[in-house]
């Protein structure tokens, strides 16, 4: 009987402790979203100052991250074909990749509840 009480208490404490991490993650994600809303921006808004090709890369990066997340793939921008071989003029490739990488990171952080970086 005494072992059952101890086991029950131990189980309750461990479940309670495990739940605290979940609340902290949810709270951080909600805090990041509310900060973006207060600034009048959404988490998926293109950062100010991006050129057109960077904007396209940013949006494509978000879409690539969504696909990886939905298909339970390891988050790695280098695994995206559109990042490695972008369909833009060669002179625009680095700007496109810069925007893509940024969009991918923002989307992954958002979907994993980590907030902006």
N, C-alpha and C positions, 0 to 999 in steps of 0.2 A: 504494500500500500504506500509506504513511504517513497519508494522508487517511482511510483506513478506520479505522485505530486511533484517530485523533483523533475521528472521528464516533462510534465505539463508546463511547469514554470520555465524550464530551459527552452522549450519549444516556443512559448509565448514571447520570451525575451528575444530569441533569435528572429522570429517573424517581425517583431516590432522594430528591431534594429535594421533588418533588411528593407523595411518599408521607408525608413528615414532617407536613404539614398535616393529612392524614387521621388520622394517629395522635393528634395533639394534639386534634382535634375529638372523636374517640371517647373519649379519656381524660377530657376535660372532661365529656362527657355521662355517662360511667360514674361520675365523681366526684360529680356532682350527684345521680344516682340513689342512690348509696350513702349520701350525707349525708341524704337524705330517709328512707331505710330506717333509718338509725341513730336518727333522731328518731321512728321508729315511724309515719311517714306515707308515703303513696305520692305520686307527682308529681301525681296527679289528685284528691287529697283536698281537700275544701273547706277553705279557711283558717278557723281558729277565729274566732268572733265574727260570722260572716255570718248575717244573718237569713234566714228561709225563702225569701223571694222572691229574695234574692241567691244562695242556694244553687241554686235552680232555674236562674237565669241562668248561674251558673258551669257547671253540668252541660250546659246547652244550648250555651254557648260552646265547651266541649270538643267536643261533637258537631259544631258548625258548623265548627270548625277541622279536624276529621278529614275532613269532606266536602270542604272546600276543598283540603286537602293531597292527598287521594285523587284529586281531579279536576284536579290540577295548576293550580289557580287561584292568582292572586296573593294572598298573605295580607293581607286588609284586612277588619277587623271591620265596617266601614261597608257592605260589599257583602252582608252577611247580612240577609235580609229579616226574620228573627226578632229581630234587633238593632234595626233601624230601626222596625219596627212590632210590638212585643211583644204577645202575647196575655195581658196582665195588666191589672188595673184601672189607670186613669190615675195614681192616687196612688202606685202601686208601680213605675212605669216607670223612673224614674232608678235605683232600687235594683237592679231587674232588669238594666238595661243595665250598671251597675257590675259586677255579678257575671258577666254574659256576657262583657264586655270582659276581665275578669281571667282567666276560664276559657279564652277564646280565645287570649290571649297565652301562658298557661302551656302549653297544648297545642301551639301552634306552636313554642314554644321547645323543648319536649320532642321533637317529631317532627323538628325540624331539628338536633337534637343540641346546642343552645345552653345547655341547663340552665336553672334557674330565674332569674328576675329580680326 
